[in-house]
Amino acid sequence: MALGLVGKKIGMSREFLDSGTSVPVTVVRVEKGRVIDVYSKEKNGYSAVKLGFLKIKTSKLTKPMKGFYTKKNTEPKRILKEYRIEKTDDYKVGSEVGLELLKDVKFVDVRSKTIGKGFAGPMKRWNFSGLRATHGVSVSHRSHGSTGQRQDPGKVFKNKKMAGHMGSKFRTLLNLEIIKSDTENNLIYIKGSIPGSKNSTVFLRKSVKVITKKTMFEKEKVTKQVQTSAKKPAAKTEPKKDESKKTPEKKDEKKK
């Protein structure tokens, strides 16, 4: 497993390729992570690195966390994430990790919290069709109908699709393509949309699955090659001369 990063969603924009195609992207500002602790197999039984992201005031920390950060002699961080890796020799407590982790990475997995919609009915939450608006239905057009049974078993089963709290849940999107990364401003441009509103926290990691699909730039190269090959004019073939109509060569009349 590789190290991950934490960022904030800025918003959506678009990037234009050389061919003129418009690619919708989501801009994420990546926060630099600080190494809080390093675990080894000899001491802890497994090798891992603990990273801290996003600043937080010391007044908002609990007493145990204040003691934890004073012991590590590092500034407090709001989010602590632990990543299991095989080699921990390259990381030391206090060093920082940034966007250079995703330098040669083409696809990433993104995890963030969706927008909260509050208490929603079954038609909005589960796309129910509702009841028929005819005589005798009374005022129950948007209700979800019967939910349970009679005496046996006499209860509503778990995970029954009913009205309730909608949104505000973590969702993970796999294999999103990286269009561009700006290391100077710590910005990364990811193709497509990402769950959550602006300024929401986004967790990034290298894609877990093995991906064989082509990126947008690789597809554009193929289209360019096809276009250039189609534009090339066909080589002109010279007409063959008919050897039967050749005039006989004149023999030298002069004799030695």
MIDOSE-1310 file (N, C-alpha, C; in nm, 2 decimals, decimal comma, always signed):
residues 256
malg	+0,08/-0,12/+0,00/+0,00/+0,00/+0,00/+0,09/+0,12/+0,00; +0,05/+0,22/-0,08/+0,13/+0,35/-0,09/+0,06/+0,46/+0,00; +0,14/+0,56/+0,02/+0,09/+0,67/+0,10/-0,02/+0,75/+0,02; -0,11/+0,81/+0,10/-0,21/+0,89/+0,04/-0,20/+1,04/+0,08
lvgk	-0,29/+1,12/+0,02/-0,29/+1,26/+0,05/-0,43/+1,31/+0,08; -0,44/+1,42/+0,14/-0,56/+1,49/+0,18/-0,57/+1,63/+0,12; -0,68/+1,66/+0,07/-0,69/+1,79/+0,01/-0,83/+1,85/+0,03; -0,85/+1,97/-0,03/-0,98/+2,04/-0,02/-1,03/+2,06/-0,16
kigm	-1,16/+2,04/-0,18/-1,22/+2,06/-0,31/-1,25/+2,21/-0,33; -1,19/+2,26/-0,44/-1,21/+2,40/-0,47/-1,33/+2,42/-0,56; -1,34/+2,34/-0,66/-1,46/+2,36/-0,75/-1,43/+2,29/-0,88; -1,51/+2,31/-0,98/-1,50/+2,25/-1,11/-1,46/+2,35/-1,22
sref	-1,38/+2,30/-1,31/-1,34/+2,38/-1,43/-1,33/+2,29/-1,55; -1,26/+2,34/-1,65/-1,24/+2,26/-1,77/-1,10/+2,28/-1,82; -1,04/+2,18/-1,89/-0,91/+2,19/-1,95/-0,93/+2,15/-2,10; -0,86/+2,23/-2,18/-0,86/+2,20/-2,33/-0,74/+2,13/-2,37
ldsg	-0,75/+2,03/-2,45/-0,64/+1,95/-2,51/-0,60/+2,02/-2,64; -0,49/+1,97/-2,69/-0,44/+2,03/-2,82/-0,53/+2,02/-2,93; -0,61/+1,92/-2,93/-0,71/+1,90/-3,04/-0,83/+1,99/-3,02; -0,85/+2,05/-2,91/-0,96/+2,14/-2,88/-1,07/+2,08/-2,80
tsvp	-1,06/+1,95/-2,76/-1,16/+1,89/-2,68/-1,16/+1,94/-2,54; -1,28/+1,96/-2,49/-1,29/+2,01/-2,35/-1,31/+1,90/-2,25; -1,23/+1,90/-2,15/-1,24/+1,79/-2,05/-1,28/+1,86/-1,91; -1,40/+1,81/-1,86/-1,44/+1,87/-1,73/-1,35/+1,81/-1,61
vtvv	-1,30/+1,90/-1,53/-1,21/+1,86/-1,42/-1,26/+1,92/-1,29; -1,22/+1,85/-1,18/-1,24/+1,90/-1,05/-1,11/+1,94/-0,99; -1,10/+2,06/-0,94/-0,97/+2,12/-0,89/-0,96/+2,09/-0,74; -0,85/+2,03/-0,69/-0,83/+1,99/-0,55/-0,70/+2,05/-0,51
rvek	-0,71/+2,13/-0,40/-0,58/+2,18/-0,34/-0,53/+2,08/-0,23; -0,41/+2,02/-0,26/-0,36/+1,92/-0,18/-0,28/+1,98/-0,06; -0,31/+1,94/+0,06/-0,24/+1,98/+0,17/-0,11/+1,89/+0,20; +0,00/+1,96/+0,24/+0,12/+1,88/+0,27/+0,10/+1,80/+0,40
grvi	+0,14/+1,68/+0,40/+0,12/+1,60/+0,52/+0,26/+1,59/+0,59; +0,25/+1,59/+0,72/+0,37/+1,58/+0,80/+0,38/+1,44/+0,87; +0,50/+1,38/+0,87/+0,51/+1,25/+0,93/+0,51/+1,27/+1,08; +0,41/+1,21/+1,14/+0,39/+1,22/+1,29/+0,46/+1,10/+1,36
dvys	+0,45/+0,98/+1,30/+0,51/+0,87/+1,36/+0,55/+0,76/+1,26; +0,65/+0,68/+1,29/+0,69/+0,57/+1,20/+0,69/+0,44/+1,27; +0,62/+0,34/+1,22/+0,61/+0,21/+1,29/+0,70/+0,11/+1,22; +0,76/+0,03/+1,29/+0,85/-0,08/+1,24/+0,80/-0,21/+1,28
kekn	+0,84/-0,32/+1,21/+0,80/-0,45/+1,24/+0,87/-0,50/+1,37; +0,99/-0,46/+1,39/+1,06/-0,50/+1,51/+1,00/-0,45/+1,64; +0,95/-0,33/+1,64/+0,89/-0,26/+1,76/+0,74/-0,28/+1,77; +0,67/-0,26/+1,66/+0,53/-0,25/+1,66/+0,46/-0,38/+1,59
gysa	+0,54/-0,46/+1,52/+0,48/-0,58/+1,46/+0,44/-0,56/+1,32; +0,43/-0,43/+1,27/+0,40/-0,40/+1,13/+0,47/-0,27/+1,10; +0,49/-0,25/+0,97/+0,55/-0,12/+0,92/+0,45/-0,03/+0,86; +0,45/+0,09/+0,91/+0,35/+0,19/+0,87/+0,40/+0,33/+0,90
vklg	+0,34/+0,43/+0,83/+0,37/+0,57/+0,85/+0,24/+0,65/+0,89; +0,25/+0,73/+0,99/+0,13/+0,81/+1,03/+0,15/+0,95/+0,99; +0,06/+1,00/+0,91/+0,07/+1,14/+0,85/-0,04/+1,22/+0,92; -0,01/+1,35/+0,93/-0,10/+1,45/+0,98/-0,13/+1,56/+0,88
flki	-0,26/+1,59/+0,86/-0,30/+1,69/+0,76/-0,39/+1,80/+0,83; -0,38/+1,92/+0,77/-0,46/+2,03/+0,81/-0,43/+2,08/+0,95; -0,41/+2,21/+0,96/-0,38/+2,27/+1,09/-0,50/+2,28/+1,18; -0,47/+2,29/+1,31/-0,58/+2,30/+1,41/-0,52/+2,38/+1,53
ktsk	-0,60/+2,45/+1,60/-0,56/+2,53/+1,71/-0,54/+2,43/+1,83; -0,44/+2,47/+1,91/-0,42/+2,38/+2,03/-0,53/+2,39/+2,13; -0,61/+2,51/+2,13/-0,72/+2,52/+2,22/-0,83/+2,42/+2,19; -0,83/+2,37/+2,07/-0,94/+2,28/+2,03/-0,90/+2,13/+2,05
ltkp	-0,78/+2,11/+2,10/-0,74/+1,97/+2,12/-0,78/+1,92/+2,26; -0,79/+1,79/+2,28/-0,82/+1,74/+2,41/-0,68/+1,72/+2,48; -0,69/+1,70/+2,61/-0,56/+1,69/+2,69/-0,48/+1,57/+2,64; -0,54/+1,45/+2,62/-0,45/+1,34/+2,57/-0,38/+1,38/+2,43
mkgf	-0,45/+1,44/+2,34/-0,39/+1,48/+2,21/-0,28/+1,59/+2,23; -0,30/+1,68/+2,33/-0,20/+1,78/+2,35/-0,07/+1,71/+2,40; -0,09/+1,61/+2,49/+0,03/+1,54/+2,54/+0,10/+1,46/+2,42; +0,01/+1,41/+2,33/+0,07/+1,33/+2,22/+0,15/+1,41/+2,13
ytkk	+0,11/+1,53/+2,10/+0,18/+1,62/+2,01/+0,30/+1,68/+2,07; +0,30/+1,71/+2,20/+0,41/+1,76/+2,27/+0,52/+1,65/+2,28; +0,48/+1,53/+2,30/+0,58/+1,42/+2,30/+0,64/+1,40/+2,17; +0,57/+1,41/+2,06/+0,63/+1,40/+1,92/+0,70/+1,53/+1,88
ntep	+0,68/+1,64/+1,95/+0,74/+1,77/+1,92/+0,71/+1,82/+1,78; +0,58/+1,81/+1,75/+0,53/+1,86/+1,62/+0,40/+1,94/+1,64; +0,37/+2,02/+1,54/+0,25/+2,10/+1,55/+0,13/+2,02/+1,54; +0,02/+2,05/+1,60/-0,10/+1,96/+1,59/-0,17/+1,97/+1,46
kril	-0,22/+1,85/+1,42/-0,29/+1,84/+1,29/-0,43/+1,79/+1,32; -0,53/+1,83/+1,23/-0,67/+1,79/+1,25/-0,69/+1,65/+1,21; -0,63/+1,60/+1,10/-0,66/+1,46/+1,05/-0,53/+1,38/+1,06; -0,54/+1,26/+1,12/-0,43/+1,17/+1,13/-0,47/+1,04/+1,05
keyr	-0,38/+1,01/+0,95/-0,40/+0,89/+0,87/-0,28/+0,80/+0,88; -0,31/+0,67/+0,89/-0,20/+0,57/+0,90/-0,20/+0,49/+0,77; -0,08/+0,48/+0,71/-0,07/+0,40/+0,58/+0,04/+0,29/+0,60; +0,00/+0,17/+0,57/+0,09/+0,06/+0,58/+0,18/+0,05/+0,46
iekt	+0,31/+0,05/+0,47/+0,40/+0,04/+0,36/+0,51/-0,06/+0,41; +0,58/-0,11/+0,31/+0,69/-0,21/+0,34/+0,82/-0,14/+0,38; +0,86/-0,03/+0,31/+0,98/+0,03/+0,34/+0,95/+0,17/+0,40; +1,00/+0,18/+0,53/+0,98/+0,31/+0,60/+1,11/+0,38/+0,62
ddyk	+1,22/+0,34/+0,56/+1,35/+0,40/+0,58/+1,36/+0,54/+0,53; +1,28/+0,57/+0,42/+1,28/+0,70/+0,36/+1,21/+0,81/+0,44; +1,14/+0,77/+0,54/+1,05/+0,87/+0,61/+1,10/+0,89/+0,76; +1,11/+1,01/+0,80/+1,15/+1,05/+0,94/+1,04/+1,14/+1,00
vgse	+1,04/+1,14/+1,13/+0,94/+1,22/+1,20/+0,97/+1,36/+1,18; +0,87/+1,44/+1,13/+0,89/+1,58/+1,11/+0,90/+1,62/+0,96; +0,93/+1,52/+0,87/+0,94/+1,55/+0,73/+0,81/+1,56/+0,67; +0,80/+1,63/+0,56/+0,67/+1,66/+0,49/+0,66/+1,59/+0,36
vgle	+0,54/+1,55/+0,32/+0,51/+1,48/+0,20/+0,40/+1,56/+0,13; +0,42/+1,58/+0,00/+0,33/+1,66/-0,08/+0,28/+1,59/-0,21; +0,26/+1,67/-0,31/+0,20/+1,63/-0,44/+0,30/+1,54/-0,52; +0,43/+1,54/-0,48/+0,53/+1,46/-0,55/+0,50/+1,31/-0,54
llkd	+0,41/+1,27/-0,45/+0,38/+1,13/-0,44/+0,30/+1,08/-0,56; +0,23/+1,17/-0,62/+0,15/+1,14/-0,74/+0,21/+1,19/-0,87; +0,34/+1,19/-0,88/+0,41/+1,25/-0,99/+0,39/+1,17/-1,12; +0,41/+1,04/-1,11/+0,40/+0,95/-1,23/+0,27/+0,87/-1,23
vkfv	+0,17/+0,91/-1,15/+0,05/+0,83/-1,13/-0,05/+0,89/-1,23; -0,12/+0,80/-1,30/-0,22/+0,84/-1,40/-0,37/+0,83/-1,35; -0,39/+0,74/-1,26/-0,53/+0,72/-1,20/-0,52/+0,72/-1,05; -0,63/+0,78/-0,99/-0,63/+0,78/-0,84/-0,77/+0,74/-0,80
dvrs	-0,78/+0,70/-0,67/-0,91/+0,67/-0,60/-0,94/+0,79/-0,51; -1,06/+0,84/-0,52/-1,10/+0,96/-0,44/-1,21/+0,92/-0,35; -1,20/+0,97/-0,22/-1,30/+0,94/-0,12/-1,34/+1,07/-0,05; -1,47/+1,10/-0,05/-1,51/+1,23/+0,01/-1,66/+1,21/+0,05
ktig	-1,71/+1,31/+0,13/-1,85/+1,30/+0,18/-1,94/+1,37/+0,09; -2,05/+1,31/+0,06/-2,15/+1,37/-0,03/-2,22/+1,49/+0,04; -2,29/+1,56/-0,04/-2,37/+1,68/+0,01/-2,49/+1,63/+0,09; -2,51/+1,69/+0,21/-2,62/+1,65/+0,29/-2,75/+1,71/+0,25
kgfa	-2,85/+1,63/+0,23/-2,98/+1,69/+0,19/-3,09/+1,69/+0,30; -3,05/+1,65/+0,42/-3,15/+1,66/+0,53/-3,24/+1,54/+0,53; -3,36/+1,56/+0,59/-3,46/+1,46/+0,60/-3,54/+1,46/+0,46; -3,54/+1,35/+0,39/-3,60/+1,34/+0,26/-3,70/+1,23/+0,26
gpmk	-3,80/+1,24/+0,18/-3,91/+1,14/+0,16/-3,86/+1,03/+0,07; -3,94/+0,93/+0,05/-3,90/+0,81/-0,03/-3,89/+0,84/-0,18; -3,97/+0,94/-0,23/-3,96/+0,97/-0,37/-3,83/+1,04/-0,40; -3,78/+1,12/-0,32/-3,66/+1,19/-0,34/-3,54/+1,11/-0,31
rwnf	-3,55/+1,03/-0,20/-3,44/+0,95/-0,15/-3,41/+0,83/-0,23; -3,52/+0,75/-0,26/-3,51/+0,62/-0,33/-3,57/+0,62/-0,47; -3,62/+0,73/-0,52/-3,67/+0,74/-0,65/-3,80/+0,66/-0,66; -3,88/+0,66/-0,56/-4,01/+0,59/-0,56/-4,10/+0,66/-0,66
sglr	-4,20/+0,59/-0,72/-4,29/+0,66/-0,81/-4,41/+0,72/-0,73; -4,43/+0,68/-0,61/-4,55/+0,73/-0,54/-4,68/+0,66/-0,57; -4,79/+0,70/-0,50/-4,92/+0,65/-0,53/-4,99/+0,72/-0,64; -5,10/+0,67/-0,68/-5,17/+0,73/-0,79/-5,26/+0,84/-0,74
athg	-5,26/+0,95/-0,81/-5,34/+1,07/-0,77/-5,48/+1,06/-0,82; -5,56/+0,96/-0,78/-5,70/+0,94/-0,82/-5,79/+0,94/-0,70; -5,92/+0,92/-0,72/-6,02/+0,92/-0,61/-6,00/+0,80/-0,52; -6,01/+0,82/-0,40/-6,00/+0,71/-0,30/-5,86/+0,69/-0,24
vsvs	-5,76/+0,76/-0,30/-5,62/+0,75/-0,25/-5,59/+0,84/-0,13; -5,68/+0,93/-0,11/-5,67/+1,03/+0,00/-5,54/+1,11/-0,03; -5,49/+1,18/+0,07/-5,37/+1,26/+0,06/-5,25/+1,18/+0,09; -5,21/+1,09/+0,01/-5,10/+1,00/+0,04/-5,02/+0,97/-0,09
hrsh	-5,01/+1,08/-0,18/-4,96/+1,05/-0,31/-4,81/+1,03/-0,30; -4,74/+1,09/-0,21/-4,59/+1,08/-0,20/-4,55/+0,99/-0,09; -4,64/+0,91/-0,04/-4,60/+0,82/+0,07/-4,54/+0,69/+0,01; -4,47/+0,61/+0,09/-4,40/+0,49/+0,04/-4,49/+0,37/+0,06
gstg	-4,61/+0,38/+0,10/-4,70/+0,26/+0,11/-4,67/+0,18/+0,23; -4,70/+0,05/+0,22/-4,69/-0,04/+0,34/-4,54/-0,07/+0,36; -4,50/-0,08/+0,49/-4,36/-0,10/+0,52/-4,34/-0,24/+0,59; -4,43/-0,28/+0,67/-4,41/-0,41/+0,75/-4,50/-0,52/+0,71
qrqd	-4,52/-0,61/+0,80/-4,62/-0,72/+0,78/-4,72/-0,72/+0,89; -4,80/-0,83/+0,90/-4,90/-0,84/+1,01/-4,83/-0,89/+1,14; -4,90/-0,99/+1,20/-4,85/-1,04/+1,33/-4,72/-1,12/+1,31; -4,70/-1,18/+1,20/-4,58/-1,26/+1,18/-4,50/-1,20/+1,06
pgkv	-4,38/-1,14/+1,07/-4,31/-1,13/+1,20/-4,34/-1,01/+1,28; -4,43/-0,92/+1,23/-4,47/-0,81/+1,30/-4,36/-0,70/+1,33; -4,28/-0,68/+1,23/-4,17/-0,58/+1,25/-4,13/-0,53/+1,11; -4,05/-0,42/+1,11/-4,00/-0,37/+0,98/-3,85/-0,42/+0,97
fknk	-3,82/-0,48/+0,86/-3,68/-0,53/+0,85/-3,58/-0,42/+0,84; -3,46/-0,45/+0,87/-3,35/-0,35/+0,86/-3,32/-0,32/+0,71; -3,27/-0,20/+0,68/-3,24/-0,16/+0,55/-3,36/-0,14/+0,46; -3,48/-0,13/+0,52/-3,60/-0,11/+0,44/-3,59/+0,04/+0,38
kmag	-3,62/+0,05/+0,26/-3,62/+0,18/+0,19/-3,74/+0,27/+0,24; -3,71/+0,36/+0,32/-3,81/+0,45/+0,38/-3,75/+0,59/+0,38; -3,84/+0,69/+0,43/-3,79/+0,82/+0,44/-3,69/+0,83/+0,55; -3,59/+0,92/+0,54/-3,49/+0,94/+0,64/-3,38/+1,04/+0,59
hmgs	-3,27/+1,04/+0,66/-3,16/+1,13/+0,64/-3,10/+1,09/+0,50; -3,08/+1,19/+0,42/-3,03/+1,17/+0,28/-2,89/+1,24/+0,27; -2,80/+1,18/+0,21/-2,66/+1,24/+0,19/-2,58/+1,24/+0,31; -2,47/+1,31/+0,30/-2,37/+1,33/+0,41/-2,31/+1,19/+0,45
kfrt	-2,27/+1,11/+0,34/-2,21/+0,98/+0,36/-2,08/+0,98/+0,28; -1,98/+0,90/+0,33/-1,86/+0,89/+0,25/-1,88/+0,80/+0,13; -1,83/+0,84/+0,02/-1,84/+0,77/-0,11/-1,70/+0,76/-0,17; -1,67/+0,65/-0,23/-1,54/+0,64/-0,30/-1,56/+0,62/-0,45
llnl	-1,48/+0,70/-0,52/-1,48/+0,68/-0,67/-1,35/+0,63/-0,71; -1,35/+0,52/-0,79/-1,23/+0,45/-0,83/-1,19/+0,50/-0,97; -1,05/+0,49/-0,99/-0,99/+0,51/-1,13/-1,03/+0,64/-1,19; -1,01/+0,75/-1,12/-1,03/+0,88/-1,18/-0,90/+0,93/-1,24
eiik	-0,91/+0,98/-1,36/-0,78/+1,02/-1,43/-0,73/+1,16/-1,39; -0,60/+1,17/-1,37/-0,53/+1,29/-1,34/-0,50/+1,36/-1,48; -0,56/+1,48/-1,50/-0,54/+1,55/-1,62/-0,41/+1,64/-1,61; -0,40/+1,71/-1,49/-0,29/+1,80/-1,48/-0,26/+1,81/-1,33
sdte	-0,13/+1,84/-1,29/-0,10/+1,87/-1,15/+0,00/+1,99/-1,15; -0,03/+2,08/-1,06/+0,05/+2,20/-1,04/+0,12/+2,19/-0,91; +0,25/+2,15/-0,91/+0,32/+2,13/-0,79/+0,36/+2,27/-0,72; +0,36/+2,38/-0,79/+0,40/+2,51/-0,73/+0,28/+2,55/-0,64
nnli	+0,16/+2,54/-0,69/+0,04/+2,58/-0,62/-0,03/+2,47/-0,54; +0,03/+2,35/-0,55/-0,03/+2,23/-0,48/-0,17/+2,20/-0,53; -0,19/+2,21/-0,66/-0,32/+2,18/-0,72/-0,32/+2,06/-0,81; -0,42/+1,99/-0,81/-0,44/+1,87/-0,89/-0,57/+1,87/-0,96
yikg	-0,57/+1,85/-1,09/-0,69/+1,85/-1,17/-0,73/+1,71/-1,21; -0,85/+1,67/-1,16/-0,90/+1,53/-1,18/-1,02/+1,53/-1,27; -1,02/+1,44/-1,36/-1,13/+1,44/-1,46/-1,26/+1,39/-1,39; -1,37/+1,46/-1,43/-1,50/+1,43/-1,37/-1,53/+1,50/-1,24
sipg	-1,64/+1,45/-1,18/-1,69/+1,52/-1,06/-1,65/+1,43/-0,94; -1,64/+1,50/-0,83/-1,61/+1,44/-0,70/-1,72/+1,47/-0,60; -1,76/+1,37/-0,52/-1,87/+1,40/-0,42/-1,83/+1,51/-0,32; -1,93/+1,58/-0,28/-1,91/+1,69/-0,18/-1,93/+1,82/-0,24
skns	-1,94/+1,92/-0,15/-1,95/+2,06/-0,19/-1,81/+2,12/-0,19; -1,80/+2,25/-0,21/-1,68/+2,32/-0,21/-1,62/+2,33/-0,07; -1,49/+2,32/-0,06/-1,41/+2,32/+0,07/-1,43/+2,20/+0,15; -1,49/+2,09/+0,08/-1,50/+1,96/+0,15/-1,37/+1,89/+0,15
tvfl	-1,35/+1,81/+0,25/-1,22/+1,73/+0,26/-1,22/+1,61/+0,16; -1,11/+1,59/+0,09/-1,10/+1,49/-0,01/-0,98/+1,40/+0,02; -1,00/+1,27/+0,02/-0,89/+1,18/+0,05/-0,84/+1,11/-0,09; -0,72/+1,13/-0,12/-0,66/+1,08/-0,24/-0,56/+0,96/-0,22
rksv	-0,56/+0,87/-0,31/-0,46/+0,76/-0,30/-0,44/+0,71/-0,45; -0,33/+0,64/-0,46/-0,31/+0,57/-0,59/-0,41/+0,46/-0,61; -0,46/+0,45/-0,74/-0,56/+0,35/-0,77/-0,51/+0,21/-0,73; -0,60/+0,14/-0,66/-0,57/+0,00/-0,61/-0,58/-0,10/-0,73
kvit	-0,67/-0,08/-0,82/-0,69/-0,18/-0,93/-0,59/-0,16/-1,04; -0,56/-0,26/-1,11/-0,47/-0,26/-1,23/-0,55/-0,21/-1,35; -0,51/-0,09/-1,40/-0,59/-0,03/-1,51/-0,52/-0,04/-1,64; -0,59/-0,08/-1,74/-0,54/-0,10/-1,87/-0,59/+0,00/-1,97
kktm	-0,69/+0,08/-1,93/-0,75/+0,17/-2,03/-0,66/+0,29/-2,05; -0,68/+0,35/-2,17/-0,59/+0,46/-2,21/-0,64/+0,59/-2,15; -0,54/+0,68/-2,13/-0,58/+0,82/-2,08/-0,62/+0,91/-2,20; -0,67/+1,03/-2,16/-0,71/+1,12/-2,26/-0,60/+1,16/-2,36
feke	-0,48/+1,18/-2,30/-0,37/+1,22/-2,39/-0,32/+1,10/-2,48; -0,33/+0,98/-2,43/-0,30/+0,87/-2,52/-0,40/+0,85/-2,63; -0,52/+0,87/-2,60/-0,63/+0,86/-2,71/-0,61/+0,98/-2,81; -0,57/+1,09/-2,76/-0,54/+1,21/-2,85/-0,43/+1,18/-2,95
kvtk	-0,32/+1,11/-2,90/-0,21/+1,08/-2,98/-0,25/+0,98/-3,09; -0,34/+0,89/-3,06/-0,38/+0,79/-3,16/-0,46/+0,86/-3,27; -0,55/+0,95/-3,23/-0,63/+1,02/-3,32/-0,55/+1,11/-3,41; -0,44/+1,17/-3,36/-0,35/+1,25/-3,44/-0,28/+1,17/-3,54
qvqt	-0,23/+1,05/-3,50/-0,17/+0,96/-3,59/-0,26/+0,92/-3,71; -0,38/+0,89/-3,67/-0,48/+0,85/-3,78/-0,51/+0,97/-3,87; -0,52/+1,09/-3,82/-0,54/+1,21/-3,90/-0,43/+1,24/-4,00; -0,30/+1,23/-3,94/-0,18/+1,25/-4,02/-0,17/+1,15/-4,13
sakk	-0,20/+1,02/-4,10/-0,19/+0,92/-4,20/-0,29/+0,93/-4,31; -0,41/+0,99/-4,27/-0,51/+1,01/-4,38/-0,48/+1,13/-4,46; -0,41/+1,23/-4,41/-0,38/+1,35/-4,49/-0,27/+1,32/-4,59; -0,18/+1,22/-4,57/-0,07/+1,20/-4,65/-0,12/+1,16/-4,79
paak	-0,06/+1,23/-4,90/-0,11/+1,19/-5,04/-0,05/+1,06/-5,08; -0,12/+0,99/-5,16/-0,08/+0,85/-5,21/+0,04/+0,87/-5,30; +0,13/+0,78/-5,30/+0,25/+0,79/-5,38/+0,21/+0,77/-5,53; +0,26/+0,85/-5,62/+0,23/+0,84/-5,76/+0,31/+0,73/-5,83
tepk	+0,24/+0,65/-5,90/+0,30/+0,53/-5,97/+0,32/+0,57/-6,11; +0,44/+0,56/-6,16/+0,47/+0,59/-6,30/+0,42/+0,49/-6,39; +0,36/+0,52/-6,51/+0,31/+0,42/-6,60/+0,42/+0,34/-6,66; +0,40/+0,21/-6,67/+0,50/+0,13/-6,73/+0,51/+0,15/-6,88
kdes	+0,63/+0,15/-6,93/+0,65/+0,16/-7,08/+0,63/+0,03/-7,14; +0,56/+0,03/-7,26/+0,54/-0,09/-7,34/+0,67/-0,12/-7,41; +0,73/-0,23/-7,38/+0,86/-0,27/-7,44/+0,84/-0,31/-7,58; +0,72/-0,36/-7,62/+0,70/-0,41/-7,76/+0,71/-0,30/-7,86
kktp	+0,67/-0,17/-7,82/+0,67/-0,06/-7,91/+0,80/+0,01/-7,92; +0,91/-0,04/-7,86/+1,04/+0,03/-7,86/+1,10/+0,03/-8,00; +1,16/+0,14/-8,04/+1,22/+0,14/-8,17/+1,36/+0,07/-8,16; +1,39/+0,00/-8,27/+1,52/-0,08/-8,26/+1,64/+0,02/-8,27
ekkd	+1,74/-0,01/-8,19/+1,85/+0,08/-8,18/+1,93/+0,08/-8,32; +1,98/+0,20/-8,35/+2,05/+0,21/-8,47/+2,19/+0,16/-8,45; +2,24/+0,08/-8,55/+2,37/+0,02/-8,54/+2,47/+0,12/-8,60; +2,58/+0,12/-8,54/+2,69/+0,21/-8,59/+2,73/+0,17/-8,74
ekkk	+2,72/+0,26/-8,83/+2,75/+0,23/-8,97/+2,90/+0,23/-8,99; +2,97/+0,30/-8,91/+3,11/+0,30/-8,92/+3,17/+0,17/-8,88; +3,25/+0,12/-8,96/+3,32/-0,01/-8,93/+3,47/+0,02/-8,90; +3,51/-0,04/-8,81/+3,65/-0,02/-8,77/+3,74/-0,09/-8,87
